[in-house]
Amino acid sequence: MSRQRLIDAARHVFAKKGYAEASLREIAEAVGIKTPSIYAHFDGKQALFESVYAEITAEHVSYFAHLAQDSRTLEPLERIRHLLIGVDAFYDERPDAAEFSLRAAVDEQSTELPSLRQIFLDYESSLADAFRSAYREGLETQAIRGPQDEAGFIALVLMLMDGLFLQRAHYSTEVYAQRFEAAWQHLVSLMTEREN
């Protein structure tokens, strides 16, 4: 029994049931082993959940790092758009990650799982760097002419990404696309409007 097979099975079970409702017995059954065998690889359910969380977070980091790298020759506004579009594309390619992430956002508030917050914050800083780079270049080239508030801009796009994630969970593809486009056009108008 490999550690990765356990993580894969746990990813599916946690995505369907969340941390509180999932059991090690279900995960063990999914890979055809007895529950005590899990302890050869993990200290318990929390350690297994954290491993799944870390794996999905690492996939997210890698995905957006590639997007940032692939879009580095785009104009700053298009680079920002490319990164925002990545939210939907990432989760479309990984439906289990979408389900898991929705549940983990709630589970992260649990006092049993304080380490999740640090995993998330580490990821968020790398994503913020990609947006920061595009923002700074946009200011230098005057593609972005609105208020010069880097911290405010980073907060805005990170919150927008969180909102995009929830929008894709709640609405049809068509409604999501319409709302994305409307939000994007509004964001562009804010970023390109000259300050008085």
N, C-alpha and C positions, 0 to 999 in steps of 0.2 A: 504494500500500500504506500503510495507516494504522498508526500505532503501536498503537492499540487492537486492531486485528485480530490483530496479532502477540501481544499480551498475552492475548487470548482463546484463541488457538490454543495458546500456551505453557501457559496454565492447564490446559487439557485434557491435554496431553502430560505435563506435570510431575505432574499428579494421577495419571495412569496409571503412570508410570515412576519418578517421583522425580527428584531433581536429577542424581545420578550416572549414571543409565541413559538419561536423555533426551538427545537430540542436537538441535543447531540445524538439522541437515538435516531431521529429522522435522517440526520446527516450521515451517520454510520450506515444505516440501511441503504441509503442512496448509492453508497460505494461498495456495499456487500461485506461489511465488517461488523464486528461487535463494538459497542460503544466504548469499552475500556481501551480499545486499540487506538482511539483518537489521541489518548494521553501520551502516546509514544512520540507524537508530533507537536501537540499543543497542550498548554497547561489547563485549558478549559474552554468553555464557550466564549468567554470574553476575548481570549487570545486569538481564537479562530475568527471571530467577528472582526477584530482589529486587523487581522491579516487580509481578510477580504476587503475591508475598507481601504487599507494601504495599497492593495493591488489595483483596485478601481481608481484610486487617486493617482497612482503612478501611470496608469493608462491615460488618464485625463491630462496629466502633466506632459507626457510624451506626445499625445495627440496635438495639444496646443503649441508645444515647442516646435513640432513639425509645421503646423500652420503658420506660426510666426516666421519660421525659416523660409517656407515656401512663398510667403507674401512680402518678404523684405524688399523686393524691387517695386512693389506697388506704391502708388501715392499714399500718403498717410491716412486719408479718409477711407480709401478702399481697403487698406490694411486693417483698420479698425473694424470695418464692415465684415471683412473676411473672418476675423476672429469671432465676431458676434454670431455669424452664420454657423460657425463651428459648433455652437451649443447644440443646435438641432441635429446637425450631421453626426456628431459624436454619439448622441443617444439613439439616433435612428439605427446606427450600426451595432448598438449594444443595448437592446431592450432590457436585458437583465440588470445592466448597470443603472438604467433609468429607474427601474422599480426599487433596486437596492438603495440608490441615492435618496429617493423620496423618503423611504423608511428610515434611513440613517440620519437624515436631517432631524427627524423627530427623536430618534434614539440618542443622538448626540447630546441632547439636553439631559439625558439620564445621568445621575450621579455615579452610576456604575462604569460609565464609559468616558472619563475625562480625557483620555489620551486621544480620542478622535478629534477633538478641537485642535490640538497641536498639529496632527497630520494635515488637517484642512488648512490651517494657517500657513504651513510650510508650502503647500501647493499654491495657495492664493498669492503668495509673494512672487512666485515665478510667473504667474499669469499677469499680475500687475506690471511686472517688468516689460512684458511684451507690449502692453497698452501704453506704458510710459514712453517707450522708445518711439512709437508712432506719434504720440502726442507731442513730444519734444521736436521731432522732425517737422510735424505740421506747423508748429509755432515758428520754427526757423525759416521754413519756406513760405510762410504766411498762408498756407492752405487752411490753417485754423487761426481765426482772427477774433474769436470771442474772448470771454474772460480768461485771463492767464492764471489759472488755479489748478495746478497739476494734481494736488491731493484731492480736490473736489472732483476733477475729471475721473481719476482712478476710482474713487468711491462710486461715482455715477455709473461707470461701465460695469463694475463688479456687481452692483445692485441690479443693473439691467440684465446681466447674465443670469442672476438668480431668478429674476422675473421671467426671463425667457424660458428657463427650465420649468417653472411652474405653469406657464402658459401652454407649453407643449404637452404637459400632462393633462390639462383641463379642457383644451379646445381641439377642434378638428384641425387637420392640416391646412385647410383653406383659411379658417379664421386666424390660425397662428401666422400664416404668411401675410395676411392683410394687416394684422396688428404689428408684425415685425416691420413691414415696409412703412407703415404710418409712424411708428416710433423712430425708425431710422431717419426718415425725412425730417422729423422734428429735431432730432439730435443734430443732424447736419446743419439745419438752419440756426440752431443755437451756437454751433461751433464756428460757423462762417460769418456770423453777424458781427459787424464792427462795433466795438465799444464806443459809446458816446463820450 
